[in-house]
């Protein structure tokens, strides 16, 4: 009986060790969106998105650890209005010519059960790196019926102060706080 229990325990430990390996996912650009919201002179809300983004997620669901990195092409900004996009790409705001990429890199992923609850990290934009925390909503994984691979994703949000990145155009008439929403789906590699 002891031999059987020892063998069963060894098998369970070896299975757990195999499951504890990190899994790499690549962002699906057709199901990943980086959007922002900003009040326009204290009245309506301007919204925009960045159409080009890439990145990867490495998750160890057993160890509850991981690493997330997302790169955003700042020239791909899209508000639906070309002249406004041009102003946002200028030195007044994102200065996309001098700083073509913004990058989010996680430093810590917090889980609640099997789901990501919060991601701490840094956002680098306009040559400045600032700590940010993304709150997770609706995180989950599923087996994609067409891709025949696991896909994980969720909605992540935070609020940043644009002045932290040196973006002070229009302050205080244009508010400092900007809401960021990052909708992510990533495909297991």
C-alpha positions in Angstrom: 0.0 0.0 0.0 2.8 2.4 0.9 4.6 1.7 -2.4 1.4 2.4 -4.3 0.8 5.6 -2.4 4.4 6.7 -3.0 4.1 5.9 -6.7 0.9 7.8 -6.9 2.4 10.8 -5.1 5.4 10.8 -7.4 3.2 10.7 -10.5 1.1 13.6 -9.1 4.2 15.6 -8.4 5.6 15.0 -11.9 2.3 15.9 -13.5 2.2 19.1 -11.4 5.8 19.9 -12.4 4.9 19.6 -16.1 1.8 21.8 -15.7 3.9 24.4 -13.8 5.9 25.4 -16.9 5.3 28.9 -18.3 3.1 29.1 -21.4 3.7 31.7 -24.1 0.9 33.5 -25.9 1.2 36.0 -28.8 -1.2 38.9 -29.0 -3.9 38.6 -31.6 -3.9 42.1 -33.2 -7.4 41.6 -34.6 -8.8 41.0 -31.1 -6.5 43.3 -29.1 -7.3 47.0 -28.8 -5.7 49.9 -26.9 -8.1 52.8 -26.4 -8.2 56.0 -24.5 -10.7 58.4 -23.2 -10.2 62.1 -22.4 -12.6 64.9 -21.5 -12.7 67.6 -24.2 -12.5 70.9 -22.3 -14.6 69.4 -19.5 -17.6 68.6 -21.7 -17.8 65.6 -24.1 -15.4 62.6 -24.1 -12.9 62.2 -26.9 -12.0 58.5 -27.6 -9.3 57.1 -29.7 -7.4 53.9 -30.3 -4.1 52.6 -31.6 -4.5 50.3 -34.6 -1.1 48.7 -34.6 0.1 46.8 -31.5 2.1 43.7 -30.8 3.3 41.7 -27.8 3.5 38.6 -25.8 2.3 37.1 -22.6 4.0 34.4 -20.6 1.9 32.8 -17.9 2.6 30.0 -15.4 -0.9 29.3 -14.1 0.3 27.0 -11.4 3.1 29.2 -10.0 0.8 32.3 -10.5 3.5 34.2 -12.3 4.0 35.7 -15.7 5.3 38.5 -17.9 3.4 40.7 -20.3 4.8 43.1 -22.9 2.8 45.2 -25.3 4.2 47.6 -27.9 2.0 50.3 -29.4 2.7 52.1 -32.7 1.9 55.7 -31.8 1.5 56.8 -35.4 -1.4 54.3 -35.7 -3.7 56.6 -33.6 -7.2 56.6 -34.9 -10.0 58.9 -33.5 -12.0 58.8 -36.7 -11.0 62.3 -37.6 -7.9 62.8 -39.6 -7.1 66.3 -38.5 -7.5 65.4 -34.8 -5.2 62.3 -35.4 -2.6 64.6 -36.9 -2.7 66.9 -33.9 -2.4 64.0 -31.5 0.6 62.7 -33.4 2.3 66.1 -33.1 4.7 67.4 -30.5 1.8 68.8 -28.5 0.7 65.3 -27.5 2.3 61.9 -28.5 5.2 63.3 -30.7 5.0 60.1 -32.8 7.8 61.1 -35.1 10.4 61.3 -32.3 8.8 58.6 -30.1 7.2 56.1 -32.4 6.5 53.4 -29.8 5.0 53.2 -26.4 5.6 50.0 -24.4 4.0 48.4 -21.4 6.0 45.8 -19.4 4.7 44.0 -16.4 6.6 43.7 -13.2 4.1 41.6 -11.3 0.9 39.7 -12.1 -1.6 39.2 -9.3 -4.1 36.3 -9.5 -7.4 35.7 -7.8 -7.8 32.0 -8.1 -7.1 31.0 -11.7 -7.8 34.4 -13.1 -5.5 37.4 -13.5 -6.8 40.2 -11.2 -4.2 42.9 -11.6 -1.0 43.6 -13.5 1.6 46.0 -12.1 4.2 47.3 -14.6 5.6 50.3 -16.3 4.5 52.3 -19.3 7.2 54.0 -21.4 5.9 56.8 -23.6 7.6 60.0 -24.8 10.9 58.8 -23.4 9.6 58.5 -19.8 8.8 55.4 -17.9 6.1 55.5 -15.3 4.7 52.8 -13.0 1.1 51.8 -13.8 -1.4 49.2 -12.5 -3.9 47.6 -14.8 -7.1 46.2 -13.2 -8.3 43.1 -15.0 -12.0 42.4 -15.9 -13.4 39.3 -17.5 -10.1 37.4 -17.8 -10.4 33.9 -19.0 -9.1 31.2 -21.4 -10.9 29.0 -24.0 -10.1 26.5 -26.7 -10.5 28.4 -30.0 -12.7 26.3 -32.3 -11.1 27.5 -35.5 -7.4 27.9 -34.4 -7.5 24.6 -32.4 -5.4 26.4 -29.8 -5.9 27.9 -26.4 -6.7 31.7 -26.3 -6.6 33.8 -23.2 -7.7 37.4 -22.7 -9.5 40.0 -20.8 -10.2 43.7 -20.4 -7.6 45.7 -18.5 -7.9 49.4 -17.5 -6.0 52.1 -15.7 -5.9 55.9 -15.5 -2.7 57.8 -16.2 -1.7 61.4 -15.8 -0.5 62.6 -19.1 1.7 65.2 -17.4 3.8 62.3 -15.9 5.0 61.8 -19.5 5.6 65.5 -20.2 2.4 65.9 -22.1 1.1 69.2 -20.8 -0.5 70.8 -23.8 -3.8 72.4 -22.9 -3.6 71.8 -19.1 -5.7 72.5 -17.1 -8.5 73.1 -19.7 -7.8 69.6 -21.1 -7.7 67.3 -18.1 -4.6 65.5 -17.0 -6.3 62.2 -16.2 -6.6 59.8 -19.2 -8.4 56.5 -19.0 -6.7 53.6 -20.8 -8.5 50.4 -21.8 -6.6 47.5 -23.1 -8.7 44.6 -24.5 -6.4 41.6 -25.0 -6.7 38.2 -26.7 -3.6 36.2 -27.1 -3.0 32.8 -28.8 -1.0 30.0 -27.2 2.2 29.3 -29.1 
